[in-house]
């Protein structure tokens, strides 16, 4: 499989995930603003998950462009990442519908951790596939550090969700902000 096929397949899966997620948002059956306001938790959970998916998509795009080739190990770890990302619509819908109940936030933090771990595992597979590619190692170092910090934050959000789900939600937003801007090292490498 070529890099282009891997990226095209991944783009398609992410597009489908986002489509499923937006279709889970149900239109109110009245014209009343109050009924629309009741959907605020559903909309917020959608925005948070859309941002998470968008961040994975942008960083995945940069990651694939930075690697010279793909092999079976990279393809399987990429599929592993896509599996966890594909569960986001289900957990997002539950979290929004339950108005950020304790259990839904706990599950969301577990899923966020699983997605973060899968992305970290993909970075590891890429490093193992290209062990002598010094520039690639340098480019991936910052992403690896951010990945470790994110997973620590997701673990903390998991623990806090048992006591204060709202704090867990704040941690999700902070992690999203950490990843919002793509890695400048990768951007600089593309411009050369």
C-alpha positions in Angstrom: 0.0 0.0 0.0 1.3 3.5 -0.8 1.2 6.5 1.5 -1.5 8.0 -0.7 -3.8 5.0 -0.2 -3.2 5.0 3.5 -4.0 8.7 3.7 -7.1 8.4 1.5 -8.5 5.5 3.4 -7.9 7.3 6.7 -9.5 10.5 5.4 -12.5 8.5 4.3 -12.9 6.9 7.7 -12.6 10.2 9.5 -15.2 11.8 7.1 -17.6 9.0 7.8 -17.1 9.2 11.6 -17.9 13.0 11.5 -20.9 12.4 9.3 -22.3 9.7 11.7 -21.6 12.1 14.6 -23.5 15.0 13.1 -26.4 12.7 12.1 -26.8 11.8 15.8 -27.8 15.4 16.5 -31.6 15.3 16.5 -33.7 18.3 15.4 -36.3 19.4 18.0 -39.9 18.7 17.1 -41.1 22.2 17.9 -40.2 25.7 16.9 -39.6 26.7 20.6 -36.2 28.2 21.4 -36.4 26.4 24.8 -36.4 23.0 23.0 -33.4 24.1 21.0 -31.6 25.2 24.2 -32.1 21.7 25.7 -29.7 20.5 23.0 -26.8 22.6 24.3 -25.1 19.5 25.9 -25.5 17.5 22.7 -24.0 20.4 20.7 -21.1 20.9 23.1 -20.2 17.3 23.1 -20.3 17.4 19.3 -18.1 20.4 19.1 -15.6 18.8 21.5 -15.5 15.6 19.5 -15.4 17.3 16.2 -12.3 19.3 17.4 -10.7 16.0 18.6 -11.3 14.3 15.3 -10.1 17.4 13.4 -6.9 17.4 15.4 -6.2 13.8 14.8 -7.0 14.3 11.1 -4.6 17.3 10.7 -1.8 15.7 12.7 -2.3 12.4 10.9 -2.1 14.2 7.5 1.2 15.8 8.5 2.5 12.5 9.9 1.8 10.6 6.7 3.5 13.3 4.6 6.6 13.1 6.8 7.2 9.4 6.4 9.0 8.0 3.3 7.1 4.7 3.1 4.5 2.6 4.8 4.6 -1.1 5.7 2.2 -3.6 7.3 3.1 -2.5 10.8 2.2 1.1 10.0 -1.0 0.0 8.3 -2.1 -2.1 11.2 -1.3 0.5 13.8 -3.1 3.1 11.7 -6.1 0.8 11.6 -5.9 0.4 15.4 -6.1 4.2 15.6 -9.1 4.3 13.3 -10.9 1.7 15.3 -10.8 3.8 18.5 -11.7 7.0 16.6 -14.7 5.2 15.1 -16.2 4.8 18.6 -16.2 8.6 19.2 -19.8 9.1 17.7 -21.3 6.6 20.1 -19.6 8.0 23.2 -20.3 11.6 22.1 -24.0 10.9 21.6 -24.2 9.3 25.1 -22.4 12.1 26.8 -24.5 14.8 25.2 -27.8 12.9 25.7 -27.0 12.2 29.4 -25.9 15.8 30.0 -22.3 14.8 30.8 -23.3 12.2 33.4 -20.5 10.7 35.4 -20.4 7.4 33.6 -20.5 9.0 30.1 -17.6 11.3 31.0 -15.7 8.3 32.4 -16.2 6.4 29.2 -15.2 9.4 27.1 -12.0 9.7 29.1 -11.2 6.0 28.5 -11.9 6.5 24.8 -9.7 9.6 24.6 -6.9 7.7 26.4 -7.3 4.8 23.9 -7.2 7.1 20.9 -4.1 8.9 22.4 -2.4 5.6 23.0 -3.2 4.4 19.5 -1.7 7.6 18.0 1.4 7.1 20.2 1.6 3.5 19.1 1.5 4.7 15.4 4.3 7.1 16.1 6.3 4.2 17.6 5.6 2.0 14.6 6.8 4.7 12.3 10.0 5.2 14.3 10.6 1.4 14.2 10.1 1.3 10.5 12.5 4.1 9.8 15.2 3.7 12.5 17.9 5.4 10.5 15.9 8.4 9.3 17.4 11.1 11.6 15.2 14.0 10.4 12.0 11.9 10.9 13.1 11.0 14.4 13.6 14.7 15.2 10.2 15.6 13.7 8.4 12.9 15.8 10.1 13.8 19.1 7.8 16.7 19.8 4.7 14.7 18.8 5.8 11.9 21.1 6.2 14.3 24.0 2.8 15.8 23.4 1.3 12.3 23.1 2.7 11.3 26.5 1.4 14.5 28.1 -2.0 14.0 26.5 -2.3 10.5 27.8 -1.3 11.5 31.3 -4.0 14.2 31.1 -6.5 11.7 29.9 -5.7 9.4 32.8 -6.1 12.3 35.2 -9.4 13.1 33.6 -10.5 9.5 34.0 -9.8 9.6 37.8 -11.4 13.0 38.2 -14.5 11.9 36.2 -15.5 9.8 39.2 -15.6 12.9 41.4 -15.9 16.0 39.2 -16.9 15.3 35.6 -16.8 19.0 34.7 -13.1 19.1 35.5 -12.6 16.1 33.2 -14.3 18.1 30.5 -12.0 21.0 31.1 -9.0 18.7 30.7 -10.4 17.5 27.3 -10.5 21.1 26.2 -7.0 21.8 27.4 -5.6 18.7 25.6 -7.4 19.8 22.4 -5.7 23.3 22.7 -2.3 21.6 23.2 -2.8 19.8 19.8 -4.7 22.5 18.0 -1.7 24.0 16.2 0.2 21.4 14.2 3.8 20.7 15.0 5.9 23.6 13.7 8.8 21.3 13.0 6.8 19.3 10.6 5.4 22.4 9.0 9.0 23.7 8.6 10.1 20.4 7.0 7.4 20.7 4.4 8.4 24.2 3.4 12.0 23.1 2.7 
